Amino acid sequence: MTQIEFQDVSYSNDEKSILKDISISIEPGDYVSVMGPSGSGKSTLLKLCCHLISPTGGRILFNGDDLMQQDPIEVRKKISYCFQTPTLFGETVEDNISFSYAIRKQNVDRERVHSLFSRFNMSQDYLGHKIQGLSGGEKQRIALIRTLLFMPDVLLLDEVTSALDADNTLIVEKAIEALNGEGVTILWVTHNPEQGRKYAGKLLTIEDGQINSLEELK
Amino acid sequence: MNNANISIGSLLIASSLVMVSLLFSYFQKLKLEKETIISVVRAVIQLIAVSYILEYIFGLNNPLFTTLLVLIMTFNAAYNASKRGKEIKNGLLVSFVSIAVGAGITLSILVFSGAIKYQPNQIIPVSGMIISNAMVALGLCFRQLSSDFKSRRDEVETKLSLGADILPSSIEIIRNSIRTGMIPTIDSAKTLGIVSLPGMMTGLILAGTSPLLAIRYQILVTFMLMSTTAISSFMACYLSYRGFFNKRKQLQ
């Protein structure tokens, strides 16, 4: 069954049309790179997928049912979104990690936390660090770890490596590739053409709020 | 308590103090002469009117009428507070309920503890103090809520996208707004007697009450202002944060 399906989806905001008649199908386990110029509607596409905004036209189906009719909290637990600029909250890295467990009324799974830290090449000492002293790359990796504490069905990445150096970018790329190997569907918005083609199975290009092309890469 | 027997003559002479303000405005070209005169005339007319109304109500000594007047005061305060928070959904209703509950609980404790009696000459001035304090606190809460939901939009959306409900996603903003509403009352309590002798205490002392007794009233006032501000700010923030989300739990 198609996992996410856009049926003639449009989105406009303050009388400005951002996405127009988008129709795409994403299968479970797909790895889709989304490319296009700034302001073409890529981030809006991701926010629509995870129920943070509602389409102004058309329908989005998730596992065959209308996404907007499903419980937004449950949808967001299954379709996780990682922002371009990571927003860490609270005072320490630990606050960001414990939040996901607290909202599920669960104790922190230390083993899971440790395995994610090592997957993103970070020491567990970071847990006690103040968020103010972290670099952009560290913040983004913490944000990714925070998103992945509970394995999502779909992972939406919004230019998450745009502020990272080459080493950190490679760490993130490898971690995401591994996740995709474990069955997680990936939608990755990127500006980097090389990154867009390197790992993905499909390349979706958006221009002026419309699909320009959908290319099969593998 | 006859020390403050101000005669009409003394008041008329004291009115020359307004001239000081007018002369400043005129020579410094502040262009405030017209507004000064209007404000002074308004103040005098409003105070004369309210003194007759209070004299009448105190004479009636009817608990129902007293309650009605307190409700009218609450409505006026709610109306003013809601104007400070135009982005707050149902601002007037939220303000009215919050101020009414805050003032209601505080007045009930005061009456049941025997600190004051449910008589118009005690209930109305006390209500005036707590309701106006709650009004200012709510105005601050609303402004903080609106500005935080704008400036911390990414934080709220990040928490939503992690699968949090709207309350855990907004809790930091709610707490910050309640704090903003309460801080002026807490700060003014800290400086009582050091920086300021509040109006009520000054009034009692001028009217001849011993400072030793006047402070008892002031302590009572401080307690009741804190309780009303806390309850009203808490209620207003918790009642209004939902208005920043749509029914699909998306930030508007």
HADDOCK unambig.tbl for C-alpha pairs under 7 A between the chains (distance, minus, plus):
assign (segid A and resid 52 and name CA) (segid B and resid 250 and name CA) 5.41 0.50 0.50
assign (segid A and resid 53 and name CA) (segid B and resid 250 and name CA) 6.19 0.50 0.50
assign (segid A and resid 72 and name CA) (segid B and resid 248 and name CA) 6.44 0.50 0.50
assign (segid A and resid 72 and name CA) (segid B and resid 249 and name CA) 6.76 0.50 0.50
assign (segid A and resid 73 and name CA) (segid B and resid 163 and name CA) 5.04 0.50 0.50
assign (segid A and resid 73 and name CA) (segid B and resid 164 and name CA) 6.53 0.50 0.50
assign (segid A and resid 73 and name CA) (segid B and resid 165 and name CA) 6.42 0.50 0.50
assign (segid A and resid 74 and name CA) (segid B and resid 163 and name CA) 6.78 0.50 0.50
assign (segid A and resid 76 and name CA) (segid B and resid 161 and name CA) 5.42 0.50 0.50
assign (segid A and resid 76 and name CA) (segid B and resid 162 and name CA) 6.44 0.50 0.50
assign (segid A and resid 76 and name CA) (segid B and resid 163 and name CA) 5.01 0.50 0.50
assign (segid A and resid 77 and name CA) (segid B and resid 162 and name CA) 6.28 0.50 0.50
assign (segid A and resid 77 and name CA) (segid B and resid 163 and name CA) 4.81 0.50 0.50
assign (segid A and resid 80 and name CA) (segid B and resid 161 and name CA) 6.23 0.50 0.50
assign (segid A and resid 80 and name CA) (segid B and resid 162 and name CA) 6.62 0.50 0.50
assign (segid A and resid 81 and name CA) (segid B and resid 161 and name CA) 6.01 0.50 0.50
assign (segid A and resid 87 and name CA) (segid B and resid 154 and name CA) 6.64 0.50 0.50
assign (segid A and resid 87 and name CA) (segid B and resid 155 and name CA) 5.85 0.50 0.50
assign (segid A and resid 87 and name CA) (segid B and resid 158 and name CA) 6.97 0.50 0.50
assign (segid A and resid 89 and name CA) (segid B and resid 155 and name CA) 6.99 0.50 0.50
assign (segid A and resid 100 and name CA) (segid B and resid 162 and name CA) 6.67 0.50 0.50
assign (segid A and resid 103 and name CA) (segid B and resid 164 and name CA) 5.94 0.50 0.50
assign (segid A and resid 147 and name CA) (segid B and resid 162 and name CA) 6.44 0.50 0.50
